[in-house]
């Protein structure tokens, strides 16, 4: 029952989230824009603001918070323990879910301590530098198809032909995934500044370990994505999703299985989680945020889980069809010569909920790995990144390029 709840609760939450996202962006805003005084709600800047707000407050923050409960509960099941079950709201323990609310209250109420000799400006800036880039990178993630605002109850064969549509993506940039690497790399400054500004030699060493690890594995992540770029000919995430389509054998995991494994491995190292948690290690290794307390520590803690959500979203987008649901085309399901027409709003809800399910699965898989594999030494970590994963990722790019050129020459 506990294992079922680990999946069932987040899936139910994401199903509700899909209704909220499609309802607000596809119905509420267009209905409000029908009034002359509110036509500005359909302006690109306001739509981007609403999408980013909804994405962060309705998707990212709740899921990151639930992940803290999932991690404790899953580790408890794997170790034959009860897990979190004490915190309650009005007497309702709800399988221990209120524990992440108790954590938030505890962090808010805890003393905000700054070491006497610390650089106060950089010490305060470091948690912001760690969490803000992760939020910004969500702007390129497509969480659903295009919404034809005036055809929600109709069967739509090609949403691209709709003149009045809302994109379920904050920003569509041609550079797409390059934007992610450019912004995400700024998070390195957060870990480095946290270690240096604390005026603590142990936190400084933790910051150096963290920054060297993050920069090392970003190289493999970039090369793993490069293979998908060669296959699909674009770096824009929404275009990659459309290129994969609803047929699972066209997804990136089929065309780039090695790239998917390399990216996922590097992603775990990028989030500094077991078995790559040498920069922090919580109670066993003095980490770069050892001098932080209260909500400053909470920002580092939450940034890790938000990054887990984002990298799961990129994994789903590039290698598992993104919001595409198997055999679900814009006008409904098509399988073995049979078709089931569906109204546009039903297709959108299924796609958005399907995207959420994929994200939840990869979040769960990262939690599973944490409680399965032991930590590796720093020298083993760097050896794996530079001497093993990097050469394999380069070979994957070369082989992919040769195959693509051979197919183009036919």
KABELCOR-V916239 format. One record per pair of residues at least 24 apart in sequence whose ideal C-beta (glycine too) atoms are under 6 Angstrom apart, sorted by the first residue. I is the first residue (numbers start at 1). J is the second residue. D is the distance in whole Angstrom. If there is no record, write none. Layout:
i:I j:J d:D
i:I j:J d:D
This chain:
i:2 j:77 d:5
i:5 j:95 d:6
i:6 j:70 d:6
i:6 j:74 d:6
i:10 j:66 d:6
i:10 j:360 d:5
i:14 j:353 d:6
i:14 j:356 d:3
i:15 j:353 d:5
i:17 j:58 d:5
i:17 j:59 d:6
i:18 j:349 d:5
i:18 j:352 d:4
i:18 j:353 d:4
i:20 j:58 d:6
i:21 j:54 d:6
i:21 j:352 d:6
i:22 j:348 d:5
i:22 j:349 d:6
i:25 j:166 d:5
i:26 j:147 d:4
i:26 j:149 d:6
i:30 j:149 d:4
i:48 j:170 d:5
i:51 j:170 d:5
i:52 j:170 d:5
i:55 j:138 d:6
i:60 j:306 d:6
i:60 j:309 d:6
i:63 j:309 d:5
i:64 j:305 d:4
i:64 j:306 d:5
i:64 j:309 d:6
i:65 j:100 d:5
i:67 j:305 d:5
i:67 j:363 d:6
i:68 j:100 d:5
i:69 j:97 d:5
i:69 j:100 d:5
i:71 j:367 d:5
i:74 j:367 d:5
i:75 j:371 d:5
i:78 j:371 d:5
i:107 j:294 d:6
i:107 j:295 d:5
i:107 j:298 d:4
i:110 j:293 d:6
i:110 j:294 d:4
i:112 j:294 d:4
i:113 j:293 d:5
i:115 j:199 d:6
i:115 j:291 d:5
i:117 j:199 d:4
i:118 j:197 d:6
i:118 j:198 d:5
i:118 j:199 d:5
i:119 j:197 d:4
i:122 j:193 d:5
i:122 j:197 d:4
i:123 j:197 d:4
i:126 j:190 d:5
i:126 j:193 d:4
i:126 j:194 d:4
i:127 j:296 d:5
i:127 j:299 d:4
i:127 j:300 d:6
i:129 j:189 d:5
i:129 j:190 d:4
i:130 j:187 d:6
i:130 j:190 d:3
i:130 j:300 d:6
i:130 j:303 d:5
i:131 j:299 d:5
i:131 j:303 d:4
i:133 j:183 d:5
i:133 j:184 d:6
i:133 j:186 d:5
i:133 j:187 d:5
i:134 j:303 d:6
i:134 j:306 d:5
i:134 j:307 d:5
i:134 j:310 d:6
i:136 j:183 d:5
i:137 j:180 d:5
i:137 j:183 d:5
i:137 j:184 d:5
i:137 j:310 d:6
i:139 j:170 d:4
i:139 j:171 d:5
i:140 j:176 d:6
i:140 j:179 d:6
i:140 j:237 d:5
i:141 j:313 d:5
i:142 j:169 d:4
i:142 j:237 d:5
i:142 j:238 d:4
i:142 j:241 d:6
i:142 j:322 d:6
i:143 j:168 d:5
i:143 j:352 d:6
i:143 j:355 d:5
i:144 j:168 d:3
i:144 j:323 d:5
i:144 j:348 d:6
i:144 j:351 d:5
i:144 j:352 d:4
i:145 j:351 d:5
i:148 j:344 d:6
i:151 j:344 d:5
i:152 j:344 d:5
i:152 j:345 d:4
i:153 j:343 d:5
i:154 j:344 d:6
i:155 j:331 d:5
i:155 j:341 d:5
i:156 j:330 d:6
i:156 j:344 d:4
i:157 j:331 d:5
i:159 j:330 d:6
i:169 j:238 d:6
i:172 j:238 d:6
i:174 j:236 d:6
i:176 j:235 d:4
i:176 j:236 d:4
i:176 j:237 d:5
i:177 j:225 d:5
i:177 j:235 d:5
i:178 j:235 d:6
i:181 j:222 d:6
i:188 j:214 d:5
i:191 j:288 d:5
i:194 j:288 d:5
i:194 j:289 d:5
i:195 j:288 d:4
i:198 j:291 d:4
i:200 j:291 d:6
i:202 j:286 d:4
i:203 j:288 d:5
i:203 j:290 d:5
i:203 j:291 d:6
i:206 j:279 d:5
i:206 j:286 d:6
i:206 j:287 d:4
i:206 j:288 d:4
i:207 j:288 d:4
i:209 j:278 d:6
i:209 j:279 d:4
i:210 j:279 d:3
i:210 j:288 d:5
i:214 j:270 d:6
i:216 j:385 d:4
i:217 j:266 d:4
i:217 j:269 d:4
i:217 j:270 d:5
i:217 j:385 d:5
i:220 j:262 d:6
i:220 j:266 d:4
i:220 j:389 d:5
i:220 j:390 d:6
i:220 j:393 d:5
i:221 j:263 d:6
i:221 j:266 d:4
i:223 j:393 d:4
i:223 j:397 d:6
i:224 j:259 d:5
i:224 j:262 d:4
i:224 j:263 d:4
i:224 j:393 d:6
i:226 j:397 d:5
i:227 j:256 d:5
i:227 j:259 d:4
i:227 j:396 d:5
i:227 j:397 d:6
i:227 j:400 d:5
i:228 j:252 d:5
i:228 j:256 d:5
i:228 j:318 d:5
i:230 j:400 d:5
i:230 j:401 d:6
i:230 j:404 d:5
i:231 j:255 d:5
i:237 j:317 d:5
i:240 j:318 d:6
i:241 j:322 d:3
i:241 j:324 d:6
i:244 j:321 d:5
i:246 j:324 d:5
i:246 j:327 d:6
i:246 j:328 d:5
i:246 j:329 d:6
i:248 j:326 d:5
i:251 j:320 d:6
i:251 j:321 d:5
i:252 j:318 d:5
i:252 j:319 d:4
i:253 j:319 d:5
i:253 j:320 d:6
i:258 j:396 d:5
i:259 j:396 d:6
i:260 j:319 d:4
i:262 j:393 d:5
i:264 j:315 d:6
i:267 j:311 d:4
i:271 j:304 d:6
i:271 j:307 d:5
i:271 j:308 d:6
i:273 j:370 d:5
i:274 j:370 d:4
i:274 j:375 d:6
i:275 j:373 d:4
i:275 j:375 d:5
i:275 j:376 d:5
i:276 j:381 d:6
i:277 j:375 d:6
i:278 j:378 d:5
i:278 j:381 d:6
i:308 j:363 d:6
i:308 j:366 d:6
i:312 j:359 d:5
i:312 j:362 d:4
i:312 j:363 d:5
i:313 j:359 d:5
i:315 j:362 d:5
i:316 j:358 d:4
i:316 j:359 d:6
i:320 j:358 d:6
i:323 j:351 d:4
i:323 j:355 d:4
i:325 j:350 d:5
i:325 j:351 d:6
i:325 j:354 d:4
